[in-house]
Structure formats: C-alpha cells, structure tokens
Amino acid sequence: MLTVSVISPEAVLYEGTTDSVVAPAFDGEVGILTGHAPMMALLGKGVLRLGGGTGQRFNVDGGFLQVADNVVRVVTEKASAV
C-alpha cells in the first residue's frame, strides 16, 4: 500500500492509504503503484486520482509530487475535491 498526503496552502485534503495514484505531471500523467522508484515531478493542471476503492479525486494546479519508500506527497498550489 501507498501512504498518501495531498496538501494545499489552505488545508490537508487527504491523508491515508491507497494502492495507486495517477497524477497530472507537467509533461503528462504519471501512475504510481506500490514499490515505485523514488522520484519527484512537477505537477501541471488536471485531476489527481487515488485508487484502491477510495474514489478520491482532486483538481490540482501546479506544485510537485514526491515518491519515496511507498510514501507519496502531493503539495499543490491550488486544489479542490471533485
């Protein structure tokens, strides 16, 4: 499982676990599963989707995503739940 945090300047929008994350990176979508290699990516504008039956979706605009040791941190400039 992945431990995920979705953070905007206004609030922590999500903290929990899921089995997958699909994020709108600056140069295209990126998919993350358990065991993903460490990485950082700039976010573009689009929908961040969390899998694993959570059904959580967020509109994000800018920021970055970090993956390390099955922990995914999404820090975005603007975000709202879909």
Backbone as CSV, one residue per row, in Angstrom:
resi,resn,N_x,N_y,N_z,CA_x,CA_y,CA_z,C_x,C_y,C_z
1,MET,0.836,-1.193,0.000,0.000,0.000,0.000,0.878,1.254,0.000
2,LEU,0.320,2.309,-0.531,0.973,3.613,-0.550,0.356,4.491,0.535
3,THR,1.183,5.225,1.232,0.705,6.238,2.172,0.720,7.556,1.418
4,VAL,-0.428,8.231,1.375,-0.585,9.411,0.528,-0.997,10.624,1.355
5,SER,-0.384,11.775,1.041,-0.794,13.070,1.595,-1.026,14.013,0.431
6,VAL,-2.152,14.718,0.448,-2.451,15.744,-0.541,-2.610,17.049,0.233
7,ILE,-1.708,17.995,-0.035,-1.627,19.213,0.769,-1.706,20.438,-0.139
8,SER,-2.562,21.386,0.237,-2.629,22.683,-0.442,-2.320,23.760,0.592
9,PRO,-2.131,25.000,0.166,-1.860,26.056,1.152,-2.980,26.229,2.177
10,GLU,-4.210,25.901,1.791,-5.350,26.093,2.677,-5.562,24.959,3.670
11,ALA,-5.239,23.719,3.275,-5.587,22.572,4.129,-4.892,21.301,3.667
12,VAL,-4.902,20.315,4.554,-4.529,18.957,4.188,-5.809,18.316,3.662
13,LEU,-5.829,18.000,2.371,-7.044,17.490,1.749,-7.227,15.993,1.924
14,TYR,-6.114,15.270,2.050,-6.216,13.815,2.200,-4.969,13.286,2.874
15,GLU,-5.155,12.391,3.809,-4.073,11.592,4.388,-4.624,10.194,4.594
16,GLY,-3.971,9.224,3.981,-4.443,7.856,4.100,-3.641,6.927,3.218
17,THR,-4.212,5.764,2.960,-3.523,4.769,2.133,-4.365,4.437,0.910
18,THR,-3.679,4.003,-0.120,-4.312,3.564,-1.355,-3.343,2.654,-2.091
19,ASP,-3.818,1.998,-3.134,-2.923,1.111,-3.882,-2.381,1.745,-5.159
20,SER,-2.918,2.914,-5.549,-2.412,3.570,-6.755,-2.730,5.062,-6.730
21,VAL,-1.895,5.808,-7.455,-2.086,7.250,-7.627,-1.817,7.568,-9.089
22,VAL,-2.701,8.356,-9.704,-2.470,8.869,-11.057,-2.491,10.384,-10.939
23,ALA,-1.388,11.015,-11.347,-1.234,12.453,-11.155,-0.950,13.154,-12.477
24,PRO,-1.445,14.396,-12.614,-1.163,15.174,-13.829,0.184,15.880,-13.721
25,ALA,1.226,15.203,-14.135,2.556,15.823,-14.117,2.610,16.917,-15.182
26,PHE,3.614,17.753,-15.094,3.762,18.887,-16.005,3.823,18.437,-17.466
27,ASP,4.426,17.277,-17.723,4.605,16.808,-19.096,3.791,15.558,-19.421
28,GLY,2.725,15.282,-18.671,1.858,14.138,-18.923,1.513,13.420,-17.632
29,GLU,0.565,12.490,-17.700,0.153,11.775,-16.495,1.221,10.790,-16.045
30,VAL,1.300,10.606,-14.723,2.212,9.637,-14.146,1.406,8.729,-13.218
31,GLY,1.657,7.430,-13.322,0.997,6.452,-12.466,1.979,5.893,-11.450
32,ILE,1.512,5.728,-10.223,2.376,5.250,-9.139,1.699,4.077,-8.461
33,LEU,2.454,2.987,-8.332,1.995,1.795,-7.621,2.970,1.490,-6.494
34,THR,2.596,0.582,-5.615,3.478,0.159,-4.529,4.817,-0.306,-5.103
35,GLY,5.908,0.095,-4.461,7.239,-0.293,-4.905,7.827,0.614,-5.972
36,HIS,7.166,1.738,-6.275,7.658,2.671,-7.299,9.028,3.222,-6.895
37,ALA,9.878,3.432,-7.861,11.196,4.022,-7.613,11.027,5.449,-7.083
38,PRO,11.971,5.907,-6.267,11.903,7.292,-5.779,11.904,8.270,-6.955
39,MET,11.086,9.312,-6.833,11.022,10.314,-7.894,10.385,11.596,-7.375
40,MET,10.615,12.658,-8.123,9.922,13.926,-7.917,9.425,14.379,-9.280
41,ALA,8.250,15.013,-9.305,7.692,15.508,-10.555,6.973,16.822,-10.299
42,LEU,7.085,17.728,-11.260,6.297,18.952,-11.219,4.882,18.631,-11.671
43,LEU,3.902,19.216,-10.997,2.514,18.999,-11.372,2.051,20.061,-12.350
44,GLY,1.182,19.651,-13.244,0.512,20.579,-14.134,-0.897,20.805,-13.617
45,LYS,-1.811,21.025,-14.539,-3.214,21.234,-14.186,-3.994,20.009,-14.624
46,GLY,-4.816,19.457,-13.722,-5.610,18.287,-14.062,-6.182,17.631,-12.837
47,VAL,-6.565,16.360,-12.992,-7.215,15.609,-11.917,-6.242,14.598,-11.326
48,LEU,-6.075,14.659,-10.024,-5.296,13.681,-9.262,-6.266,12.602,-8.814
49,ARG,-5.965,11.341,-9.149,-6.878,10.243,-8.834,-6.206,9.245,-7.892
50,LEU,-6.910,8.884,-6.829,-6.434,7.876,-5.895,-7.255,6.618,-6.105
51,GLY,-6.578,5.460,-6.175,-7.265,4.198,-6.412,-7.610,3.485,-5.121
52,GLY,-7.689,2.163,-5.221,-7.929,1.342,-4.036,-9.310,1.472,-3.447
53,GLY,-10.294,1.821,-4.280,-11.648,1.938,-3.778,-11.915,3.229,-3.016
54,THR,-10.905,4.117,-2.884,-11.146,5.374,-2.178,-12.017,6.302,-3.010
55,GLY,-11.841,6.241,-4.324,-12.615,7.098,-5.206,-12.307,8.575,-5.042
56,GLN,-11.224,8.899,-4.358,-10.866,10.294,-4.139,-10.306,10.889,-5.420
57,ARG,-10.792,12.084,-5.768,-10.312,12.817,-6.946,-10.180,14.275,-6.552
58,PHE,-9.111,14.906,-7.024,-8.853,16.307,-6.714,-8.428,17.039,-7.980
59,ASN,-8.981,18.220,-8.198,-8.464,19.113,-9.236,-7.238,19.792,-8.655
60,VAL,-6.107,19.681,-9.334,-4.882,20.320,-8.860,-4.340,21.239,-9.946
61,ASP,-3.584,22.239,-9.507,-2.995,23.195,-10.448,-1.633,23.617,-9.913
62,GLY,-0.575,22.998,-10.452,0.788,23.328,-10.047,1.201,22.636,-8.765
63,GLY,2.479,22.745,-8.448,3.035,22.118,-7.260,3.985,20.994,-7.637
64,PHE,4.141,20.036,-6.725,5.021,18.905,-7.014,4.528,17.643,-6.328
65,LEU,5.077,16.530,-6.773,4.767,15.210,-6.234,6.087,14.538,-5.898
66,GLN,6.158,13.893,-4.743,7.363,13.183,-4.319,6.971,11.752,-3.965
67,VAL,7.776,10.792,-4.423,7.578,9.383,-4.099,8.867,8.855,-3.486
68,ALA,8.770,8.230,-2.308,9.925,7.595,-1.662,9.418,6.590,-0.646
69,ASP,9.902,5.359,-0.722,9.569,4.311,0.250,8.065,4.138,0.436
70,ASN,7.323,4.068,-0.684,5.872,3.873,-0.668,5.118,4.998,0.026
71,VAL,5.728,6.175,0.081,5.061,7.379,0.591,4.969,8.368,-0.566
72,VAL,3.752,8.851,-0.838,3.522,9.816,-1.904,3.047,11.117,-1.266
73,ARG,3.772,12.183,-1.526,3.388,13.515,-1.035,3.061,14.388,-2.226
74,VAL,1.867,14.945,-2.220,1.448,15.865,-3.262,1.259,17.223,-2.600
75,VAL,2.063,18.180,-3.016,1.968,19.540,-2.494,1.592,20.414,-3.686
76,THR,0.400,20.995,-3.630,-0.115,21.726,-4.779,-0.442,23.164,-4.431
77,GLU,-0.337,24.021,-5.438,-0.617,25.436,-5.237,-2.108,25.696,-5.075
78,LYS,-2.922,24.930,-5.823,-4.386,25.047,-5.745,-4.973,23.656,-5.862
79,ALA,-5.965,23.349,-5.034,-6.613,22.045,-5.112,-8.033,22.129,-4.604
80,SER,-8.895,21.275,-5.161,-10.260,21.143,-4.664,-10.723,19.724,-4.929
81,ALA,-11.572,19.219,-4.059,-12.136,17.873,-4.244,-13.094,17.896,-5.414
82,VAL,-13.126,16.795,-6.163,-14.035,16.676,-7.313,-15.273,15.935,-6.864
